[in-house]
């Protein structure tokens, strides 16, 4: 199981929400949502609106879900002048 899938599953269980209820809330069929939670599809490769809806439903910070430590190492940080 990949990191994103584990975060999604653990958070959903923490909130005591079924996969079906979550899928319905974000406008997906349950099987489509399960693909994210089982690691068959990365949420970081999904449509941005869908990823944000899932993060909102699970009360997750999208940056923390997609980027390890909440930071994309490929994007340089702004320097204060």
Secondary structure as UniProt FT lines:
FT   HELIX           3..14
FT   TURN            15..16
FT   HELIX           19..26
FT   HELIX           30..37
FT   TURN            38..39
FT   HELIX           43..45
FT   HELIX           48..57
FT   TURN            58..59
FT   HELIX           62..66
FT   HELIX           68..70
FT   TURN            73..74
//
